[in-house]
Amino acid sequence: MKKFIKGNWFKLVLILALFFISGCSSSNDYNCVEPKNPYLEGSEHYMGYEFGISLTESDGEIVVCGGSSFEFLDGCKEYVNQFIKYEVCLNQKTN
């Protein structure tokens, strides 16, 4: 079942704030790295990462990962983390 963060702005703001604080650069030279799947193709981690991509691209919403294996969830969460860091970086770059 697909679950999306909708209407729960507190969680979204909290997540973005945590990544902003942890990934903030003190200079104006931002190196925004696009999300990239670091896992071996065919692995559960890889499939979870790709699942995160497909959910985000289809609705443009940040996903809440679900699945039945730790590896799948871990891969999906890795995509979400990379996606948020990338979006925060792009926003910092334009402001």
N, C-alpha and C positions, 0 to 999 in steps of 0.2 A: 504494500500500500504506500502510495506516495504521500509524503507529508511535507508541507512547505511552511516557512515562517510567514504568516500572514496576520497582520494586525497586532503582532506582538513586537512592537518597536523597541521595547526595553531590552529584550534579548539581542536583537540585531545591533542596537547601539552599544551594548555591552561588548559584544563580540568585536565590532569594529574598533571600539576604544582600546581593547586589549591588543589587537594587532597593530593599531596605530602607535601605541606606546612601545611595543616590542620591536617594531620594524621602522621606527621613525629615524630619519637621517637628519643630522644637524646642518648639513649643507643644502644648497639649492640644486645640487647635481643628483637628481633621483635616477636610479637605475631600476626601472620597473621591469621585472622579469615575468613574462607571460607564464601561465600555468603549463607545466610539462609533466607528463606521466613518467615517473622515475622507476617504475616497476617492470619486471620481466613480462613480456607479452604472454598471455595465456594463464598467468597466475591469478589467484583470487584477489590479491591486492590490485593488480592491473584492471581486472574486471570491475572492482568497486570504484576505482578512479574514473574509468570510462562511464560508469553508471552516473556518477556525480556530474560529469560533463553533460550527458544526455538530458538529465533532469533540469539542469540550469539553463541549457540552451533552449529547451522546449517552452519554458515559461518565463525565463528571465528572472526567476526568483531564486534566492539562496535556498538550497535544499537542507533538509534534516535527514541525514543518512539512515537507512534501514537495511536490514539484511540478516541472514542467518549465521554468517561466520565472522569471526573476529577479523580475519584478513580482508574480507570484502568491506566491512565497516571501516577498517583502518585505511584502505585505499580511497574510499569515498570521502572520508574526513580529510585526507591529505589534499584531495582536489579542492574541497571547500576552503581549507586553510590557504592554499596557494591563490585561489580565486579572490578571497577577501584581501590578502596582502597586495595583490596586483591592483585591485580596484582602489584601495586606499592610496597606494602609490600614485596612480593616475590622477586621483583627486587632489593630492598634495602638489603634484606637478602643475596642474592647471590653476591652482589658487595662489 
